[in-house]
Amino acid sequence: MLTTFGIYMVYRCGWGEPDYSSYEEIEKTETKRSYKLTSDDSDYEIVDFGVVDSNYERSGMKKIVNALNDYASSVIGLSLDETVVTTSTMELPRWKGDAIWINGLEEPQVRMNRDYSGSRMTWTDETDETDMTKMEVLLDPSTSNDSAILTFKIWKEATKTQNKKDIETWLVDTPLDLMGEIQAHIETCLSDVGFDITEPVIDCHFDAKTESRSECAPDIIGRLRDAKQRTIDNQ
C-alpha cells in the first residue's frame, strides 16, 4: 500500500495537500435477504427462492403470497420466511488520479506543490528563489499489456543555452536520490499485487525546448516582395 510510504495518488490538478483520511480503509456492509415459501399447516417448504436482491421483486413476492392467502386461506396458509445476513469487510478507497503526492518529504530543500499546473516537487536554489528544478511523477498501473509505467518528468527553465554538465546536475543529480526512493517504494507495492519487477525497463531522454526570435534575412524579405508583386501583376 503506497500510503505506508507516505505516497498518495492524486489528480494532477488540484489545490494543496490531499485529504489523507480519504485514503484509509473503509468498512463496507452488505446485506443479503433470502426467502422461502412454506406452508403454515405443516411447516412444509414449498419453494426456496434463495437470495433476492431487488426491492421490486421482494415487494412483488409478498403481494403474491398475501393474495394467495386471501383467496385460499381456508385451504392452506402460506408464509414467506425471510432470512437476513449482513457481512462487513474492509476495503481500500477508489484510485485517485495518476500523479504522486509525497507526505513528509525528508529532503528539506524539496517542497510539494499542487495547483492548476499539476502536482510537482520543487528544488529551489538557496541563493536564488527563482532558480528551480521541478519534477512531476506519474503512475499508470493498468496498461494494455499488463505492465505498469512510472514516469518522472523533470524540467528547469533557463534564460540562455546551458552546458551539458549543468543540465545533468539540475535534471539528474538533484532529483536522483528521491527518484530512487520513489521507484523502490512503488515497485515494492506493485510486486505485492503480482507485477514482475525483476527487470524493469528504463527509458531516459532529454528534450530541449527553446524560444528564440531572429530577423529574417534580406533575401527572404525580397522574395516576399516579389511574390506579392506577381500577384498584383496577374490581377
N, C-alpha and C positions, 0 to 999 in steps of 0.2 A: 504494500500500500504506500503510494507516494507520500502521503501526508506524514508518514512515520519519519521521513527525512526532511520535513518542512517544505515539501514541494507540492504545489497546488495547481491544478489545471484551471485556467480562466479564459474568458473570451478576450480576444486581442484588444478590443476597445472597451474601455470602462473607466471608472474613476476610483483611484486609490486601492486600498487593500481589499481583498475579498472577505466575505463573511465566513470566517473559519468554522463556525458552528454548523454551517450548512453542508460541510464535508464529513461530518460524523455519521456513524451508522445510525439508521433509523429503524424503529420497530414497525413491522408490517403485520397486520392482523387479518386473517382470512377466516370467514365463517361459511360453513357448508351445511345445507339443510337437506336431509334425506327423508323420504316419505314411503309409508307402507299403508296399503288399504286392507283393513281387517274387518272381520265380522264380529259384532258385539256379542252375539249369542255364544259362539264357541272360541272366540279369540283366534279365529282361523285367518291366516294370511292369504288374501286373495291376490294382490298384486304388490310387488316390490318395485316402486318407481326409481329407487336409487336417489342420487343427488339431483336436485332440481335447482338450477341457479337463477332462472328468470322469475322475477316477481309476477310477471304477467301469467306465466304458466302455473305458478303456485296458486294464484288467485282463481284461475280457471278450474284447477283441480278441486279446490274447496267448494266452489259453486256447484260443480257436478255432483259431489258427494252429498251436499245439502239437498240438492234437487232430488236425488235418488231416495234419500231418507224420507223426504216429504211425500214421495209417490208410493214407496213400498215399505214404509215403516212397520206396517202390520205383519209383513212377511219376514223381513230381515233388517237388522240395524247395521249400518256401516260406520266405520271410524277411519279417519285419516290421521295416522300416527306420525308425528314429526320428531326427528332426532337432530339436534343442533350440535355441531362440533366446531369449536373455534381454536385455531392454531396461531401462534405468534412466531415470527422469525426476524432476525436482524439482517438488514440489507444495507449495502453501500448506496449513497445517492447517485443520481444520474451523472454521467460525464459532463463536464462543464468546459466547453471551448477546446482550443488546441494550443494555447500559449501557456507558458510556465511562469508561475509566480513563486518566489522563494521567500519564506518567512524566516527572519532571523539570520541574515547573511553574516558569516563570520569574518568576512573581509571588510574592515571599517571604511575603506575608500570607495566601496561599491554601494549604490542605493538602487532600490526598485522604484519604478515609475509606471503608472498606467493611466492613459487618457485616450483621447480620440485618435492619437497617433499609434497606439498599441501598447503592449506590455513589454518593458525592456529593463535591462540592467545598465547602469551608467557608471563609468570610472571617470572621475574629474581630477584634472591636474591640480595639485595643491597651490601652485603659483599662478594658475590661470583658470578661473572657473568656467570660461567659455571653451576650454580645450578638453573635449570629452570623447571617450571611446564608448560606443553603445553596442549592446548585444540583445538580440531577441531570440528566444529559444522556443521552438515549436515541436510538437509531438503528434504524429499520426500513427495510432496503433492498429489501424484496420485497413491496410491497403489491399488491393485486389489479389495480390499474390501471397497473402498471409504473412507479410512481413511488416515490421514497424519502421518508421522513418523518424529519426531525431535530427532536427535541423538547427544549426547555430548560424544566425545572421549577425555579422559583426561589421560595423561601419564607423567611419570617422570623417567629419567634414574638414577640409583643408582649403586655405586660401591660395595655395600655389602647389605646383608639382612637387611631390615628395620622393625621397630616395628609397630604395628597396629596404634598407636596414631600418629606417624609421617606420615604414609601413608594417614590417613584420613585428616590430616592437609594439605598435599600437594594436594590431589586429590578431597577433598570435601570442606574444609573450604576456601581454596584460591580462587577457581573459583565460589563458590556458589552464591554470590550476582550477578555476571554477568550472570550466568546461569538463575537465576530467572528473570532477566530483559529481556533477550533474549526470554525466554519462554513466558512471558507475552505479549510482542510485537507481536510475531508470532501467538499466539493464538487469539489475537485481530484481526489480518488480516485474519486468517483462518475463524473466526466467521463471518466476513463481507462477505465472499463468500460462506457461507452456511454450514460450518463444525460445528458439535456439540462439544463444548469444555467444557460442564458442568462437566464431569467426565473423564478427560484424564487418560489413563493407564500409569503408570510409572514403568519401569523395570530398575533395577540397579544391576550391578555385578562388581567384581574386577577380573582382570586377572593378575596373577603373571608370568612373563616371565624371566627365568634365564638362564645364560650361565655359565656353570662350567665345569671343567675338573679334573678328578682324575685318578690315576694309576690303572690299572687292578689288581685285587687280584691275588696272585701267583697261586692259583688253576686254574684260567681261563687260564693263560699262559700255565700251564701244560696240560690242556685239549686240547688246540690248538696244542701243540706239538704232543700229542697222535693222534689227528685226522690227522695231516699231515703224521705221521708215518704209520697209517693204509692205507692211500692212496698209500704210497710207497710200503708197503708190498703186496698190491693187484695187483700191476702192473705186 
